[in-house]
Amino acid sequence: MKRILFACILVSACGPTEVPDDVGVTGDAPAIDLAMCKMQDLADRVGQPVDDVRALLPEGTRVQSPNSVVTQDYRPTRANVFVNEAGIITRIACG
């Protein structure tokens, strides 16, 4: 009986989640303060190969490709550089 109850709870948690219309969610991301992770000078490097800027990255910067495995801990002073399969920078963020 416990297994059936657990399975029902697990399945019910898998349902789709819809955002109500009155919440006011927009597609625009908030401005990011890259000074927290010392990346403000590299913000304009999005769209360039990561190999061209690797020497300029602060110590401890994580370069994340689409299939890379990283921890989910949040550190506001750590820089994260996201790249696509070709090694082109798609996004820079702190955390």
TIVO-2410 file (N, C-alpha, C; in nm, 3 decimals):
# residues 95
REC num residu      c1      c2      c3 atome chaine
REC   1      M   0.081  -0.119   0.000     N      A
REC   1      M   0.000   0.000   0.000    CA      A
REC   1      M   0.086   0.126   0.000     C      A
REC   2      K   0.196   0.120   0.075     N      A
REC   2      K   0.285   0.235   0.081    CA      A
REC   2      K   0.347   0.264  -0.055     C      A
REC   3      R   0.378   0.159  -0.128     N      A
REC   3      R   0.437   0.177  -0.261    CA      A
REC   3      R   0.339   0.244  -0.357     C      A
REC   4      I   0.215   0.205  -0.350     N      A
REC   4      I   0.115   0.264  -0.438    CA      A
REC   4      I   0.095   0.412  -0.405     C      A
REC   5      L   0.090   0.444  -0.277     N      A
REC   5      L   0.075   0.583  -0.234    CA      A
REC   5      L   0.196   0.666  -0.278     C      A
REC   6      F   0.315   0.611  -0.261     N      A
REC   6      F   0.436   0.681  -0.303    CA      A
REC   6      F   0.436   0.703  -0.454     C      A
REC   7      A   0.396   0.601  -0.531     N      A
REC   7      A   0.392   0.614  -0.677    CA      A
REC   7      A   0.291   0.720  -0.719     C      A
REC   8      C   0.176   0.727  -0.653     N      A
REC   8      C   0.075   0.828  -0.685    CA      A
REC   8      C   0.127   0.969  -0.658     C      A
REC   9      I   0.195   0.986  -0.546     N      A
REC   9      I   0.251   1.117  -0.514    CA      A
REC   9      I   0.358   1.155  -0.615     C      A
REC  10      L   0.442   1.060  -0.650     N      A
REC  10      L   0.549   1.085  -0.745    CA      A
REC  10      L   0.494   1.124  -0.882     C      A
REC  11      V   0.394   1.053  -0.929     N      A
REC  11      V   0.335   1.081  -1.060    CA      A
REC  11      V   0.262   1.215  -1.059     C      A
REC  12      S   0.196   1.249  -0.950     N      A
REC  12      S   0.123   1.375  -0.946    CA      A
REC  12      S   0.218   1.495  -0.948     C      A
REC  13      A   0.339   1.477  -0.902     N      A
REC  13      A   0.437   1.585  -0.904    CA      A
REC  13      A   0.495   1.609  -1.043     C      A
REC  14      C   0.471   1.519  -1.136     N      A
REC  14      C   0.527   1.529  -1.271    CA      A
REC  14      C   0.438   1.605  -1.368     C      A
REC  15      G   0.327   1.655  -1.323     N      A
REC  15      G   0.234   1.725  -1.412    CA      A
REC  15      G   0.290   1.858  -1.460     C      A
REC  16      P   0.237   1.910  -1.569     N      A
REC  16      P   0.284   2.038  -1.622    CA      A
REC  16      P   0.247   2.154  -1.528     C      A
REC  17      T   0.333   2.251  -1.525     N      A
REC  17      T   0.309   2.370  -1.443    CA      A
REC  17      T   0.283   2.488  -1.535     C      A
REC  18      E   0.174   2.556  -1.513     N      A
REC  18      E   0.141   2.672  -1.596    CA      A
REC  18      E   0.150   2.798  -1.512     C      A
REC  19      V   0.201   2.904  -1.574     N      A
REC  19      V   0.211   3.033  -1.507    CA      A
REC  19      V   0.083   3.111  -1.535     C      A
REC  20      P   0.015   3.158  -1.432     N      A
REC  20      P  -0.107   3.236  -1.455    CA      A
REC  20      P  -0.077   3.362  -1.535     C      A
REC  21      D  -0.174   3.409  -1.611     N      A
REC  21      D  -0.155   3.527  -1.696    CA      A
REC  21      D  -0.129   3.654  -1.616     C      A
REC  22      D  -0.179   3.662  -1.495     N      A
REC  22      D  -0.167   3.786  -1.419    CA      A
REC  22      D  -0.035   3.799  -1.341     C      A
REC  23      V   0.058   3.705  -1.358     N      A
REC  23      V   0.184   3.710  -1.285    CA      A
REC  23      V   0.277   3.816  -1.343     C      A
REC  24      G   0.273   3.839  -1.471     N      A
REC  24      G   0.355   3.942  -1.533    CA      A
REC  24      G   0.496   3.896  -1.564     C      A
REC  25      V   0.514   3.770  -1.597     N      A
REC  25      V   0.646   3.719  -1.633    CA      A
REC  25      V   0.680   3.765  -1.773     C      A
REC  26      T   0.801   3.821  -1.789     N      A
REC  26      T   0.844   3.864  -1.921    CA      A
REC  26      T   0.964   3.781  -1.963     C      A
REC  27      G   0.995   3.783  -2.090     N      A
REC  27      G   1.109   3.710  -2.142    CA      A
REC  27      G   1.240   3.783  -2.123     C      A
REC  28      D   1.237   3.908  -2.079     N      A
REC  28      D   1.359   3.984  -2.060    CA      A
REC  28      D   1.428   3.946  -1.930     C      A
REC  29      A   1.556   3.915  -1.939     N      A
REC  29      A   1.633   3.881  -1.819    CA      A
REC  29      A   1.677   4.009  -1.750     C      A
REC  30      P   1.687   4.007  -1.617     N      A
REC  30      P   1.733   4.125  -1.546    CA      A
REC  30      P   1.880   4.152  -1.576     C      A
REC  31      A   1.921   4.276  -1.558     N      A
REC  31      A   2.060   4.311  -1.579    CA      A
REC  31      A   2.147   4.239  -1.477     C      A
REC  32      I   2.260   4.191  -1.521     N      A
REC  32      I   2.350   4.116  -1.434    CA      A
REC  32      I   2.471   4.201  -1.402     C      A
REC  33      D   2.507   4.207  -1.275     N      A
REC  33      D   2.624   4.282  -1.234    CA      A
REC  33      D   2.745   4.189  -1.240     C      A
REC  34      L   2.819   4.195  -1.349     N      A
REC  34      L   2.934   4.109  -1.367    CA      A
REC  34      L   3.055   4.153  -1.286     C      A
REC  35      A   3.045   4.267  -1.218     N      A
REC  35      A   3.155   4.312  -1.134    CA      A
REC  35      A   3.172   4.222  -1.012     C      A
REC  36      M   3.065   4.153  -0.972     N      A
REC  36      M   3.074   4.064  -0.855    CA      A
REC  36      M   3.174   3.952  -0.878     C      A
REC  37      C   3.190   3.908  -1.002     N      A
REC  37      C   3.282   3.798  -1.032    CA      A
REC  37      C   3.396   3.843  -1.123     C      A
REC  38      K   3.420   3.973  -1.128     N      A
REC  38      K   3.532   4.032  -1.203    CA      A
REC  38      K   3.527   4.002  -1.353     C      A
REC  39      M   3.406   4.001  -1.409     N      A
REC  39      M   3.390   3.972  -1.552    CA      A
REC  39      M   3.338   4.092  -1.630     C      A
REC  40      Q   3.329   4.210  -1.568     N      A
REC  40      Q   3.273   4.327  -1.634    CA      A
REC  40      Q   3.351   4.366  -1.759     C      A
REC  41      D   3.482   4.341  -1.761     N      A
REC  41      D   3.563   4.377  -1.878    CA      A
REC  41      D   3.550   4.277  -1.992     C      A
REC  42      L   3.492   4.160  -1.963     N      A
REC  42      L   3.479   4.056  -2.065    CA      A
REC  42      L   3.336   4.038  -2.114     C      A
REC  43      A   3.245   4.123  -2.071     N      A
REC  43      A   3.104   4.109  -2.108    CA      A
REC  43      A   3.082   4.120  -2.258     C      A
REC  44      D   3.168   4.192  -2.326     N      A
REC  44      D   3.152   4.209  -2.471    CA      A
REC  44      D   3.212   4.094  -2.551     C      A
REC  45      R   3.260   3.991  -2.485     N      A
REC  45      R   3.323   3.877  -2.554    CA      A
REC  45      R   3.222   3.769  -2.593     C      A
REC  46      V   3.096   3.787  -2.565     N      A
REC  46      V   2.994   3.691  -2.607    CA      A
REC  46      V   2.993   3.686  -2.759     C      A
REC  47      G   2.996   3.565  -2.814     N      A
REC  47      G   3.001   3.546  -2.958    CA      A
REC  47      G   3.141   3.517  -3.009     C      A
REC  48      Q   3.240   3.522  -2.922     N      A
REC  48      Q   3.378   3.495  -2.960    CA      A
REC  48      Q   3.420   3.357  -2.908     C      A
REC  49      P   3.523   3.297  -2.969     N      A
REC  49      P   3.571   3.167  -2.919    CA      A
REC  49      P   3.629   3.180  -2.778     C      A
REC  50      V   3.599   3.083  -2.694     N      A
REC  50      V   3.648   3.087  -2.556    CA      A
REC  50      V   3.799   3.075  -2.551     C      A
REC  51      D   3.859   3.009  -2.649     N      A
REC  51      D   4.005   2.995  -2.650    CA      A
REC  51      D   4.075   3.129  -2.664     C      A
REC  52      D   4.009   3.227  -2.726     N      A
REC  52      D   4.068   3.360  -2.743    CA      A
REC  52      D   4.073   3.438  -2.612     C      A
REC  53      V   3.989   3.403  -2.516     N      A
REC  53      V   3.983   3.479  -2.391    CA      A
REC  53      V   4.020   3.397  -2.268     C      A
REC  54      R   4.055   3.272  -2.287     N      A
REC  54      R   4.083   3.183  -2.174    CA      A
REC  54      R   4.190   3.240  -2.081     C      A
REC  55      A   4.293   3.302  -2.135     N      A
REC  55      A   4.401   3.359  -2.052    CA      A
REC  55      A   4.353   3.480  -1.972     C      A
REC  56      L   4.243   3.544  -2.013     N      A
REC  56      L   4.192   3.662  -1.945    CA      A
REC  56      L   4.092   3.630  -1.835     C      A
REC  57      L   4.049   3.506  -1.827     N      A
REC  57      L   3.946   3.467  -1.730    CA      A
REC  57      L   4.002   3.465  -1.589     C      A
REC  58      P   3.925   3.514  -1.491     N      A
REC  58      P   3.970   3.510  -1.351    CA      A
REC  58      P   3.991   3.366  -1.304     C      A
REC  59      E   4.077   3.349  -1.207     N      A
REC  59      E   4.101   3.216  -1.151    CA      A
REC  59      E   3.972   3.159  -1.093     C      A
REC  60      G   3.946   3.033  -1.119     N      A
REC  60      G   3.826   2.968  -1.069    CA      A
REC  60      G   3.706   2.978  -1.161     C      A
REC  61      T   3.721   3.039  -1.277     N      A
REC  61      T   3.610   3.051  -1.372    CA      A
REC  61      T   3.572   2.913  -1.425     C      A
REC  62      R   3.442   2.887  -1.430     N      A
REC  62      R   3.395   2.762  -1.488    CA      A
REC  62      R   3.354   2.787  -1.632     C      A
REC  63      V   3.409   2.708  -1.723     N      A
REC  63      V   3.368   2.712  -1.863    CA      A
REC  63      V   3.277   2.591  -1.882     C      A
REC  64      Q   3.150   2.619  -1.915     N      A
REC  64      Q   3.050   2.513  -1.922    CA      A
REC  64      Q   3.004   2.491  -2.065     C      A
REC  65      S   3.025   2.370  -2.114     N      A
REC  65      S   2.974   2.333  -2.246    CA      A
REC  65      S   2.837   2.269  -2.227     C      A
REC  66      P   2.764   2.245  -2.336     N      A
REC  66      P   2.627   2.192  -2.323    CA      A
REC  66      P   2.618   2.061  -2.245     C      A
REC  67      N   2.718   1.976  -2.251     N      A
REC  67      N   2.710   1.846  -2.183    CA      A
REC  67      N   2.800   1.837  -2.061     C      A
REC  68      S   2.849   1.949  -2.012     N      A
REC  68      S   2.937   1.945  -1.895    CA      A
REC  68      S   2.856   1.926  -1.767     C      A
REC  69      V   2.919   1.864  -1.669     N      A
REC  69      V   2.857   1.840  -1.539    CA      A
REC  69      V   2.922   1.935  -1.440     C      A
REC  70      V   2.839   2.014  -1.372     N      A
REC  70      V   2.889   2.109  -1.272    CA      A
REC  70      V   2.804   2.100  -1.147     C      A
REC  71      T   2.859   2.147  -1.037     N      A
REC  71      T   2.783   2.150  -0.913    CA      A
REC  71      T   2.679   2.262  -0.920     C      A
REC  72      Q   2.575   2.251  -0.841     N      A
REC  72      Q   2.467   2.349  -0.842    CA      A
REC  72      Q   2.479   2.452  -0.730     C      A
REC  73      D   2.592   2.453  -0.660     N      A
REC  73      D   2.608   2.552  -0.553    CA      A
REC  73      D   2.623   2.691  -0.614     C      A
REC  74      Y   2.572   2.789  -0.544     N      A
REC  74      Y   2.576   2.927  -0.594    CA      A
REC  74      Y   2.680   3.006  -0.518     C      A
REC  75      R   2.779   3.057  -0.592     N      A
REC  75      R   2.880   3.145  -0.534    CA      A
REC  75      R   2.883   3.272  -0.618     C      A
REC  76      P   2.836   3.384  -0.567     N      A
REC  76      P   2.824   3.506  -0.647    CA      A
REC  76      P   2.957   3.560  -0.698     C      A
REC  77      T   3.067   3.518  -0.639     N      A
REC  77      T   3.198   3.567  -0.685    CA      A
REC  77      T   3.262   3.476  -0.789     C      A
REC  78      R   3.197   3.365  -0.823     N      A
REC  78      R   3.252   3.273  -0.923    CA      A
REC  78      R   3.196   3.309  -1.061     C      A
REC  79      A   3.283   3.313  -1.159     N      A
REC  79      A   3.242   3.344  -1.297    CA      A
REC  79      A   3.208   3.214  -1.370     C      A
REC  80      N   3.104   3.220  -1.451     N      A
REC  80      N   3.064   3.108  -1.535    CA      A
REC  80      N   3.059   3.155  -1.679     C      A
REC  81      V   3.128   3.084  -1.767     N      A
REC  81      V   3.127   3.114  -1.909    CA      A
REC  81      V   3.060   2.996  -1.978     C      A
REC  82      F   2.950   3.021  -2.046     N      A
REC  82      F   2.876   2.916  -2.116    CA      A
REC  82      F   2.914   2.919  -2.263     C      A
REC  83      V   2.947   2.802  -2.317     N      A
REC  83      V   2.987   2.793  -2.458    CA      A
REC  83      V   2.899   2.690  -2.528     C      A
REC  84      N   2.890   2.704  -2.660     N      A
REC  84      N   2.816   2.604  -2.738    CA      A
REC  84      N   2.910   2.492  -2.783     C      A
REC  85      E   2.861   2.402  -2.866     N      A
REC  85      E   2.942   2.288  -2.911    CA      A
REC  85      E   3.068   2.331  -2.986     C      A
REC  86      A   3.065   2.446  -3.050     N      A
REC  86      A   3.179   2.495  -3.128    CA      A
REC  86      A   3.279   2.573  -3.043     C      A
REC  87      G   3.250   2.590  -2.913     N      A
REC  87      G   3.341   2.663  -2.827    CA      A
REC  87      G   3.322   2.814  -2.831     C      A
REC  88      I   3.207   2.859  -2.882     N      A
REC  88      I   3.175   3.001  -2.889    CA      A
REC  88      I   3.100   3.041  -2.761     C      A
REC  89      I   3.140   3.152  -2.701     N      A
REC  89      I   3.077   3.200  -2.578    CA      A
REC  89      I   2.934   3.243  -2.608     C      A
REC  90      T   2.838   3.185  -2.535     N      A
REC  90      T   2.697   3.220  -2.554    CA      A
REC  90      T   2.644   3.306  -2.440     C      A
REC  91      R   2.707   3.295  -2.321     N      A
REC  91      R   2.659   3.370  -2.206    CA      A
REC  91      R   2.769   3.376  -2.101     C      A
REC  92      I   2.772   3.486  -2.026     N      A
REC  92      I   2.864   3.503  -1.914    CA      A
REC  92      I   2.780   3.541  -1.793     C      A
REC  93      A   2.804   3.474  -1.681     N      A
REC  93      A   2.724   3.501  -1.561    CA      A
REC  93      A   2.808   3.479  -1.436     C      A
REC  94      C   2.765   3.537  -1.327     N      A
REC  94      C   2.825   3.512  -1.196    CA      A
REC  94      C   2.742   3.406  -1.126     C      A
REC  95      G   2.805   3.330  -1.040     N      A
REC  95      G   2.731   3.233  -0.962    CA      A
REC  95      G   2.802   3.104  -0.958     C      A
***
